[in-house]
């Protein structure tokens, strides 16, 4: 019954292979060694090692990530806004009235100042006009086609290539340690779902986001879910803990953000009992990406930056903590 | 490098063990053999066997289950209504006005006729008054305490013991075959989340249901999500495809229900391309459970029963298809 060769092979393999493997086994190779990286590894280790006093079972290892500015770039404008502007141009021939109506006129003319002046209401109008009147499946096709061809001008690269390599490693590390990783985005839930699985390894059901209302109707005998030009839920600021409660039904033990829009998610997450991790990505690298915080209209980071030390939130200094910003170009 | 004993052991083991194993390996032992059981097994097999022409990858194997009347009993009243009535009695000393106000008066007096007369609006009022004004965590404690002690009068058994054994087997079988199983309930999402993991093996994040609004606020410096006495979403009828779209972000390939409230979920699910399964649990066993359909105020099954043959939905005849109704008493 016994096969005595195998254990010997295993022993030999262990002696020669494992030390080399251990050295290569840095779970966060794009993070520079230092306090930030160590704090992350310490937290993950203590909640996932059964012998640790802070051990938590996998079902409690819930981690939530903001998307814009935390997992991918958000400058000079949110990627979804770039998508909406391109959609306005695409749909303009069907809407001659847009040439004379704000915020569409500004969108068509690329007048970002007038667009900014239209405020959140204006942006919401653009989204409604370009994201509704179709099924979720049809919307997925439109977003997928756009992401496959649209390029960021500065980096001359598609947007799904402009995700942060250190954060991709962090997502993978957490999942490898039994965490379930969620996106909790102020952006549109269906927009993010388009690439979350392929780019982040996060399935559609683990994306929480802002949404427009949908309506169920039977069209020519075909059961159909139709996207409506009506806001349903804003998953930002106060909305993040509310969206998490509704979708996940558990308070996370770790939350990752980059702006004051993530403050409530960070605060609620880290106020829970037991081991908690709050982390803010601080954009400090104008050369390799962007440097912005308190005065930025996109991804403003002000109060959360002030309160981070008192709350025990880790602040990632992109310039010094990250070896790489984006994944290598294919 | 080769170990020649192992293949021999494996062959011997196969010859002697596998036939006996196969016999015991009925994934649905509480289902009587017949067309219903075979149709389920055929569907699951064809979508999960890589060599099948109908194979689908695990990410597409999404199955949604109604809860009341599909996974556990719903007669003589929804379990959550029994909970709400007990809560009204519990809270009555703080609300002397309830003795004179409907539907609370009816609830306190156990006057089911007057309660029925108050309609959905009355039931919603009871739910609001008894399910709000606390955090989700506090609500979980209250529901958990109640479920641990409340008993169904006819079966003299706690409600989590009055789940359908054949459906527990079906849930386990689907998951073993790479499906992700979701509850999509007209009942309250947080109510169902209380026992979904322990009883059905379904984690909180895989429960979709009706919900009341919540509010985020910082109370005495403590970040808090508070349940409000305001309806947020009704996950019934048209609401089921909408709730699935929002929470899961994918059209299921299999849906399981028992009433006209599940019609739209079944219709939308089975109208999709490729292999699809729709199944209705028909309550036909007055002796072991209940027999009801077209004329029942709880779990009315009328149009879905008429349309099932034309839509290709399987109708489970509880009396004849199920060997056992409930799990053995502990």
Interface residues (C-beta under 8 A of the other chain):
Chain A: X1 X3 X5 X6 X9 X59 X136 X137 X180 X189 X190 X193 X197 X203 X204 X205 X206 X207 X211 X214 X215 X216 X218 X222 X223 X224 X225 X232 X238 X239 X241 X242 X245 X246 X247 X248 X249 X250 X251 X264 X267 X268 X271
Chain B: X1 X3 X5 X6 X9 X59 X136 X137 X180 X189 X190 X193 X197 X203 X204 X205 X206 X207 X211 X214 X215 X216 X218 X222 X223 X224 X225 X232 X238 X239 X241 X242 X245 X246 X247 X248 X249 X250 X251 X264 X267 X268 X271
